[in-house]
Amino acid sequence: MTATSPSAPGGLPFTGDAEADALLVQEPLALFIGFVLDQQVTVQKAFGGPLELRRRVGTLDAAAIAAMDPATLEAAFRERPALHRFPANMAKRTQALCAAIADSYGGDASRIWREASDGPDLEQRLLALPGIGEMKTKALLAILHRRFAVDLPGMDAVLPEHPTLGDVDSAEALAAYQEGKRTAKARLRAEGGGAGSEASRADAAD
């Protein structure tokens, strides 16, 4: 299984931009950066970020981004329109992610799943990445399994039982997914969900 032969050859339908969607499939690092950015912005904004970042800094090479002057990377995030509503924080998280992938996987993000021994091992590899928490890990597991045809021993045991971006295979499916999340968040807020509630955790993974 390679990064360039998933079951979603045209890209992942997360942004509405064909080039940005294709990059998420063609360059595994783009997918992971998109998940780092997928917090308190729309899915479209988050996953369109990797393409725009490449345009601004000239590369999506993990080692190169890890070695960048942090102020230069932050400036690229702040350039209007900003890549995220929290550009400084997300520049730091993106650089930390790239450093981890450069150090642990030689800059090849696809090694995260290609070298995993089984589903639980892949889950632990994803959880170890900066900026990728439990909910994002579950969504990534679903995407890797359903869209990239990653089928490791024990994969079923770690796949999510709730809807994630791994279920999104069209623009219509994305709209339905986002509407479902908005409805769930509104219900939780109405029920008095606090800062540590499921609603807040859902915001962090949107």
N, C-alpha and C positions, 0 to 999 in steps of 0.2 A: 504494500500500500504506500503510495507516494502522495505528496501534497497536491500534485497536479492531476490526479485521476480520481476525484471524488464522484459521488453520484449526483452532485449538483454542478455540472460542468459549466453552466452559464454564470455561476456565482450564487451568493446567498442573497435573497431578496429583502435586504434590511434597509436600504437607503433610498431606493427609487432612482439611483444613478447607476447605469450599467457598468461603468468603469470602476466605481467604488465597490459595487457588489462583486465584480469579478476578482478584484484584488484580494478580497477576503478568502477566496479559494486559491488563488495563484501564489499568494505569499502568506504562509501561516502566521508570521509575526503580526501581520495586519489584523488577523482575527483576534489575536490576544490583546493587541493594543485597543481594538474596538471594545473588548470586554472591560478593560481597565477604564475606558472613558464612559462606559455605560452606567452612569450614576448621576441622577438628578438632571439629566437631559434626555431628549427623545432617543429612541433607538436609531432613527435616521441620522441624527446629529452625531451620536457616538460612533457609529460604524462608517460614517462618511469621513471621520477624522483621520484615519490612517492614510488615505489617499491625499488629503490636503496636507498632512504632515510631510509626506514624501515630496510634495511639490515645494514646500517651504524650506526643507533642510536638504533636499536632494538625494535622500536615501531612506530605505527602511532596513538597513543593515544593523543588526542588534549591537554588534561591537562598536560600530561607528557612532550610534546614538548614545551608547553607554559612555563613550569617551568624550562626548561633546562638553564644552563648557556649559554648566547648568544655566547660566544667565542667557546664553545664546539660545538654548532650547526653550527656555521660558519665554524669550522674546518671540520665538516662532509660534508658540501657543497663544501669546497675547495679540499677535498681529490680527488686525480686524479683517473679517469677523473672527473673533477668538474661537479657538478650537473647542473650548469648553467654558462653561460659566465660572469654573474655578481653574483658570489656566496655570497658575503657579503650582498648585497642588498636583494637578494632573500631569504637568511636565515632570515633576519629581517622581510620580508613580510610574510614568512611562519609562523614564530613565532607569529606575530600579528594576522594572520588568526586563528591559533590554540587557541590563548588566547580568541579571540572573540567567537569562537564556544564553548570553555570550559565555558566561563562566561555566555553566553546567552542561550546555548542549552545543558548544562550539558555534553558537550563533544560528543554529538550524532548529527552529521551533518545531518542525515536524518530528524531530527525534523524541520529543516529549511523548508522543503516542507510538511512534515506530519502534522504540526501544522498551516500551512498557511490557512487562511479563504477563499481566492480566488486568482485568478491570479495576480491582482495588489498587494495584500499583499505579495505574494511570490516574486514578482519583487522587492519590497522594501526591503524585507529581504536579498535578494541576493546583492542588491546595497549597503547595509549597511556593507557588509563583506570587511575587508581590502584586497586590491589587486584585487578586483572584480569590474571593472567599467561597464559602460553601454553596451559596445559591448560584453564583456564576460558574462554579465548577460543575454543578449538576446540568446547567444549560450547555456548557461546553461538551460534557459527556454525551448529551443527546445529539448535539450537532455532529460530533465526530462519528458517532455510531450511525446516525440516520442519513447524513449528508456526505460524509467522507468514507463511509463503509468500513469504519474501524470496528472489527468484531473480534475482541479478545476473549479468552476464557474468563468466565465470571463477569462479563460485561452487564448481563441482565441484573445482577445484584446491586449495581451502583447507578443504574439509570434512574432518572427522576420519575416519580409517579404523578407529578403535577405538570400542567402545561408550562413549557419554556420556549425559548426561541428555537429550540431543536424541532419544534412542531411546525415552524413557519416555513412554508415552501412556495409562497406566492405573496403578492402585494395584498390580496384579499385576506389571506391568512394572517398577515402581520397586522392589518387593521383590526381584525377580530381579536387577536391576542392583546393588542393594546387596549381595546375597549373593555375586554375582560379584566385587565389589570386595573383600569380606572374604576370600574364598578366595584371590584374587590377592595380597593383602597378606600373608596367612599364609604362602603359598608363598615370597614374596620374603624374609620374615623368616627362614624356615627355611633359605633359601639364603645367609643372612648379609648381607642388605641393610643398609647403614649409613645414616648421617644424610643423606648426599647421594644416596641410592638412589632408584630408581623408587618404592619403597614409601613413602618420605617425601614424594615429590612427589605421590603419590596421596592421602596424608593431607591435603595442603594443598588439594586440589581436591575432596574428598569433600563 
